[in-house]
Amino acid sequence: MNRYCEDYLHFLELEKNAASNTIASYRLEITRYLRFLGHTDVTAPDEITELHASKFLSSLRDAGLSPRSITRAFSAIKGFHKFLVGDGVAENNPMLTIDTPKLARTLPDVLNQDEIELILNQPAPSARDRRNLWLRDKTVLEVLYATGIRVSELLSLKQADVLADEEIIRVFGKGSKERIVPIGKPALQWIDRYKWEVRVLLQSRGRSQDALFLNARGTPMTRMAIWNIVKAYTRKAGITKEVHPHTFRHSFATHLLEGGADLRAVQEMLGHSDITTTQIYTHVDREYLKEVHRTFHPRG
């Protein structure tokens, strides 16, 4: 049975171009599954029944694994059995009748508008900052909140993607899908100032590849650099919430909906292919409304 696991992982790597982290995770889950089956009378793929698969998933719940971990195991095993049938190793797929475990949807952490302002106001000139990198950091924070784009999308922004006259930016999201996102004048003004006061000097130090945001060496910034910027200025603002770059995206969407924005418009700006992904922010909005009710209604 173990050789079928290796065949499947090989298939994921070569045919599906799966990430190394995905392959490592699937290897762990399928190995655990095969070890479980080893304690039964199963010796061939076609002998695995729906009951075997269900008992394995139940054993994960009994072992105290989180719903997310169980869902990951489910996906790995489902893909494994689909591969066995497709490769002609087995005729029967025991996972066809087993429902996907339901994940409890957790509300994303958001910052209120005062907290956002606090963080945005933290970058400032200092004697030690001779290259005025505070100006770049300020621009990064402004763009994250003004557009709600992902860190990966921020890092891939080129100078040519900023269409200032039209007050939009061109973004390449998941699967390299292109979308147009509005950007306000304040963020555009910070971009313009950063480009002419800081970026023009940084680009002469390295290979910029026309990336909008550059590090001190003149090369495109990394994901970790953006995380560090957000972390540093959040701490400086005295905010104790767990804040990361995606928090700006969550806050962007929540504040739009609180202001009365149309859900479809927010979906388009965030680049969600499915509106149900965007709808989680309506739950955040409901929490806000309930808090207002509790605070201000005489019988709240």
C-alpha positions in Angstrom: 0.0 0.0 0.0 2.9 2.4 0.7 4.0 2.3 -2.9 0.6 3.6 -4.0 1.1 6.5 -1.6 4.5 7.3 -3.2 2.9 7.0 -6.7 0.3 9.5 -5.7 2.8 12.0 -4.2 4.9 11.7 -7.3 1.7 12.4 -9.4 1.0 15.5 -7.3 4.6 16.8 -7.8 4.9 16.2 -11.5 1.4 16.4 -12.9 -0.3 18.8 -10.5 2.8 20.9 -9.7 1.9 20.8 -6.0 3.9 22.9 -3.5 6.5 21.0 -1.4 4.5 21.9 1.7 1.4 20.4 0.3 3.2 17.2 -0.6 4.8 16.9 2.8 1.4 17.4 4.5 -0.3 14.8 2.3 2.5 12.4 2.9 1.9 12.7 6.7 -1.9 12.3 6.4 -1.8 9.3 4.0 0.9 7.6 6.0 -1.3 7.9 9.1 -4.3 6.6 7.2 -2.3 3.6 5.9 -1.0 2.9 9.4 -4.6 2.9 10.6 -5.7 0.5 7.9 -2.7 -1.7 8.8 -4.5 -2.6 12.0 -7.5 -3.9 10.0 -7.7 -6.8 7.5 -7.2 -4.5 4.5 -4.4 -5.6 2.2 -5.5 -4.0 -1.1 -7.0 -0.6 -2.1 -10.3 -2.2 -3.3 -10.8 -3.7 0.2 -11.1 -0.2 1.8 -14.7 0.6 2.5 -16.6 3.7 3.5 -16.7 2.4 7.1 -12.9 2.2 7.2 -12.5 5.8 6.0 -15.2 7.0 8.4 -13.6 5.2 11.3 -10.3 6.8 10.5 -11.7 10.3 10.4 -13.6 9.6 13.7 -10.3 8.5 15.3 -8.8 11.9 14.4 -11.7 13.6 16.2 -11.2 11.3 19.2 -7.5 12.1 19.3 -8.5 15.8 19.7 -7.3 17.1 16.3 -8.7 20.4 15.2 -11.4 20.7 12.6 -8.9 22.2 10.2 -6.5 19.3 10.6 -9.3 16.8 10.1 -10.4 18.7 6.9 -6.8 18.5 5.6 -6.7 14.8 6.3 -10.0 14.4 4.5 -8.7 16.2 1.4 -5.5 14.1 1.3 -7.4 10.8 1.5 -10.1 11.9 -0.9 -7.4 12.8 -3.5 -5.5 9.6 -2.8 -8.6 7.4 -3.5 -9.5 9.4 -6.6 -6.0 8.8 -7.9 -6.2 5.1 -7.2 -9.4 4.8 -9.3 -8.1 7.1 -12.0 -4.9 5.0 -12.3 -6.8 1.8 -12.5 -5.5 0.4 -9.2 -8.9 0.4 -7.6 -12.5 0.3 -8.9 -14.2 1.6 -5.8 -13.8 5.0 -4.1 -15.0 4.9 -0.5 -14.8 8.7 -0.1 -17.6 9.4 -2.6 -20.4 9.2 0.0 -18.5 10.8 2.9 -19.3 14.5 3.4 -16.6 17.1 3.8 -16.1 18.0 7.5 -17.6 21.4 8.2 -15.2 24.0 9.3 -16.4 26.6 11.8 -16.0 30.0 10.2 -14.0 32.3 12.4 -14.4 36.0 12.1 -11.2 37.7 11.0 -9.6 40.2 13.4 -10.2 43.8 12.4 -9.0 47.2 13.5 -11.4 50.0 14.1 -10.8 53.3 12.2 -9.1 55.0 15.2 -6.6 52.1 15.5 -5.9 52.3 11.7 -5.2 56.0 12.0 -2.9 55.4 15.0 -0.8 52.9 13.0 -0.8 55.0 9.8 0.5 58.0 11.8 3.5 56.2 13.3 6.1 56.4 10.5 8.1 59.6 11.0 11.6 61.0 10.2 14.4 60.1 12.5 18.1 61.0 12.7 19.1 57.3 12.2 16.9 56.9 9.1 19.2 58.6 6.6 17.4 57.1 3.5 14.0 58.2 4.7 12.7 54.6 4.7 9.9 55.8 7.0 8.4 57.3 3.9 8.4 53.9 2.1 6.9 52.3 5.2 4.2 54.9 5.5 3.3 54.4 1.8 3.2 50.6 2.3 0.7 50.9 5.2 -1.4 53.5 3.3 -1.7 51.3 0.2 -2.6 48.2 2.2 -5.5 50.0 3.9 -6.5 52.0 0.9 -6.9 49.0 -1.4 -7.3 45.9 0.7 -4.8 44.0 -1.5 -2.9 40.9 -0.3 0.8 41.1 0.6 1.7 39.0 -2.5 -0.2 41.5 -4.6 1.5 44.5 -3.0 4.9 42.9 -3.6 4.1 42.3 -7.3 3.0 45.9 -7.9 5.0 47.6 -10.6 5.3 51.4 -11.0 3.3 51.0 -14.3 0.5 49.4 -12.4 -0.3 52.6 -10.6 -2.7 54.6 -12.8 -2.8 57.8 -10.8 -4.9 59.9 -13.2 -7.6 57.3 -13.1 -7.2 56.7 -9.3 -6.8 52.9 -9.8 -4.1 50.3 -9.5 -3.8 47.1 -11.6 -3.4 44.1 -9.4 -2.5 40.5 -10.3 -4.1 38.2 -7.7 -4.4 34.4 -7.2 -3.8 32.5 -10.4 -2.4 35.7 -12.0 -5.9 37.0 -12.4 -5.8 40.7 -13.2 -8.3 43.1 -11.6 -8.6 46.8 -11.2 -8.8 48.3 -7.7 -9.7 51.9 -6.8 -7.2 53.8 -4.7 -7.8 57.1 -2.9 -5.9 60.4 -3.4 -4.2 60.3 0.0 -2.5 56.9 -0.8 -1.6 58.2 -4.3 0.0 61.3 -2.9 2.2 59.1 -0.6 3.1 56.9 -3.5 4.2 59.9 -5.5 6.2 61.4 -2.7 7.9 58.0 -2.0 8.8 57.5 -5.6 10.5 60.9 -6.0 12.1 61.2 -2.6 13.1 57.6 -1.8 12.6 55.1 -4.6 14.6 57.0 -7.1 17.6 56.7 -4.8 17.0 53.1 -3.9 16.7 51.9 -7.5 20.2 53.0 -8.3 21.6 50.6 -5.6 20.3 47.4 -7.2 18.0 45.7 -9.7 14.5 47.1 -9.0 12.7 45.1 -11.8 10.3 48.1 -11.8 8.8 46.9 -8.4 7.1 49.8 -6.7 8.4 48.9 -3.2 12.1 48.4 -2.8 14.4 47.5 0.1 17.5 49.4 1.2 19.5 47.4 -1.4 17.3 48.5 -4.2 15.7 45.1 -4.9 12.0 44.1 -4.4 10.8 43.8 -0.9 10.0 40.4 0.7 6.9 39.2 2.5 8.8 39.1 5.8 9.8 42.8 5.3 6.1 43.8 5.0 5.3 41.7 8.1 8.0 43.5 10.1 6.8 46.9 9.0 3.3 46.2 10.2 4.5 44.6 13.4 6.9 47.5 14.3 4.4 50.3 13.7 1.6 48.4 15.5 3.8 48.0 18.5 4.8 51.7 18.3 1.1 52.6 18.2 0.6 50.8 21.5 -2.0 48.4 20.0 -1.9 45.0 21.7 -4.1 43.2 19.1 -2.5 40.5 16.9 -2.1 42.6 13.8 -0.6 41.3 10.5 -0.8 42.6 6.9 -4.0 40.7 6.2 -5.6 42.6 9.1 -5.5 45.7 6.9 -7.4 43.7 4.2 -10.0 42.6 6.7 -10.4 46.1 8.1 -10.7 47.6 4.5 -13.6 45.3 3.7 -15.3 45.7 7.1 -15.1 49.5 7.0 -16.5 49.6 3.5 -19.5 47.5 4.5 -20.0 49.5 7.7 -20.2 52.5 5.5 -22.9 51.0 3.3 -20.9 49.6 0.4 -22.5 47.0 -1.9 -21.3 43.4 -1.2 -20.7 42.7 -4.9 -18.5 45.8 -5.2 -16.4 44.7 -2.2 -16.1 41.2 -3.7 -14.8 42.7 -6.9 -12.2 44.9 -5.0 -11.0 42.0 -2.9 -10.7 39.7 -5.9 -12.9 36.9 -4.4 -14.1 34.5 -7.0 -17.0 33.4 -4.8 -19.2 35.9 -3.0 -19.6 33.6 0.0 -15.9 34.3 0.9 -16.8 38.0 1.0 -19.9 37.4 3.0 -17.9 36.6 6.1 -17.4 40.4 6.4 -21.2 40.9 6.7 -20.9 38.8 9.9 -18.2 41.1 11.2 -20.5 44.0 10.3 -23.3 42.3 12.3 -21.0 42.1 15.3 -20.4 45.8 15.0 -24.1 46.5 14.8 -24.8 44.4 17.8 -22.1 46.2 19.8 -23.7 49.6 18.8 -27.1 48.2 19.9 -25.7 47.0 23.2 -24.0 50.3 23.9 -26.7 52.8 22.9 -30.1 51.1 23.1 -31.9 51.6 26.5 -32.6 47.9 26.7 -29.4 46.8 25.0 
